[in-house]
Structure formats: structure tokens, C-alpha cells
């Protein structure tokens, strides 16, 4: 089965090359980075330059040739250059106050920087995973993953974070069969194409931001609470005017004033300061249990002593 894959890079004498570096046709003496079969170099004024498999080979299908060639050339470039540009990393965290207003704080974890490596290891196994590249800065490892059509899985990302190692992923999904080596270099060194997938500094940074936000929200909620306290607290209904008890109005008086209603200041303040409060602020007591001679009464919800002379 013939393949129609167009490949930007091929192996020649163990090194990846581009079409412009070799002669045309099968005389280029290049092989596929994926299946190691013979390649021919397609180049000319009327066509774009690319490699393809030997058209006389009818037995092989090599669907991964393009991705593998980009992947391996990226590794080769990083090994040859010995450096890349790491992007900035900014951590943001938000909380809401009692008024449901959102407040955000941020902290710069990493600044954009040119990172030089004194040592690079390719496809070296690291416990459960095999990173594409382990680059060392002053003997400190940085994992580099190359993404063409397949990006780092959540499971691999969690393993890397569990190891407590910094790691970035370089997105080369925009590369095509016409991409040159120089164009690929620009993609690799573009901070917009690289993102952090693990950074141990984030752990402490999250704790710091949470502490800052907690204190900020506490102060804001305190101010909100103070402003709300200025609102007039509802007062209990005044005692009924004494009237002469006669046979005609006795039954009416008993029916009209058999209960008394009170508002608890403590429950009201708790409601204003706690959005999850679902208790009652106003409570009712039968008049026989709360005669007008009483000076105070206990709130059945919070046991606060309600001073009756305040109402």
C-alpha cells in the first residue's frame, strides 16, 4: 500500500536534514525518521520542497512519518542550540466578599527568560514516564515535551507534578510538510508556543496568595458588616393600650394580644455577617410566658438575652 505522506525532514547519515540540503530524487540517500524506509526528495520551481517515501515501495504505510520528523527535528534543534526561551508564569486567585463582589490577586512565578542548558538528555526514562527532553540548567532538570498532534495527557502531567519537577510543553501543531528547519527554530523559541505544565514554585505561591486574599476579604467583610449595623434594627410591637375590661371587650382583648413578637439583635447581626445563616431573627412568645413586666427574655434560636426595654 503506497503512502502519500509529505515529510519535511529525513535522516541522512544519522542526522535529520531538510530537502534543500540534499539532491533531488532517490539520490538524496535519505530514510524515513519513522519507518526507516528509503525517501525521495521532491524539489523544484513549481512544487514545494518535501520528502516522500520511495514510490516503488508498495508494501508499507507510514502514517506517523510527518509527526515523527517534526518531533525529532525539534529535539535535534534544542540539542544543537543548547537553549530556549521560557515563558512567564503568573498565578491568579479570586475570592468573593459578603456582597458577592469578586476580588483577585496575582503573583509572578516566573519571568520570561532565555534558558541555557549545560546538558540535554533525549528520551531518558524517569520512573514511570519518558520525557521527550531533560534539559539541565546548572544541574537542575527541566522537562521539555514536544507536541505536534498529541499533547501531554492529564495522567503524565500529574506524574510530573508528583515528582516535583518543572516542565514545559512546546506546541508545534502549526508546523507543516513545508516547514523549514529555521522556521521550526522560531516556533521552538517563541514564548507564545511554550507553556508551563508543572512548576513546584506554584505550591507555596498558592498558599501565599490565599493568605493575602483571606486577610483582604476579612477586612472588606468587616467594613460591610459595620455599614450594615447602621441600619435600624426592627423593634417589637409596643404593649397594647390598657383599656377597661368589660364583658363586651374581654374576649376581643384576649384574642388580639395573646402573643408577643421580639427581634433578636444577635441573630440579626449573624445573618448580616454570614451569608449561610438560615435561622429566624424574629420569634414569638405567648403573652402568658412574656408579661410586660419582664425586663429580658432568652432567644430560642441563639440563647441571646434580649433586653425588652430596648423594644
Secondary structure as UniProt FT lines:
FT   STRAND          9..12
FT   TURN            13..14
FT   STRAND          15..18
FT   HELIX           19..21
FT   STRAND          25..31
FT   TURN            33..35
FT   STRAND          38..42
FT   STRAND          50..53
FT   TURN            55..56
FT   TURN            63..64
FT   HELIX           65..81
FT   STRAND          83..86
FT   STRAND          89..96
FT   TURN            98..99
FT   STRAND          102..110
FT   STRAND          113..116
FT   STRAND          119..122
FT   STRAND          125..126
FT   TURN            127..128
FT   STRAND          129..130
FT   STRAND          133..137
FT   TURN            138..139
FT   STRAND          140..147
FT   HELIX           154..162
FT   TURN            163..164
FT   STRAND          166..171
FT   TURN            173..174
FT   TURN            177..178
FT   HELIX           181..188
FT   HELIX           191..193
FT   STRAND          194..198
FT   HELIX           201..229
FT   TURN            247..249
FT   HELIX           250..256
FT   STRAND          259..263
FT   HELIX           265..273
FT   TURN            275..276
FT   STRAND          282..286
FT   TURN            287..289
FT   TURN            292..293
FT   STRAND          296..298
FT   TURN            300..302
FT   STRAND          305..307
FT   HELIX           308..310
//
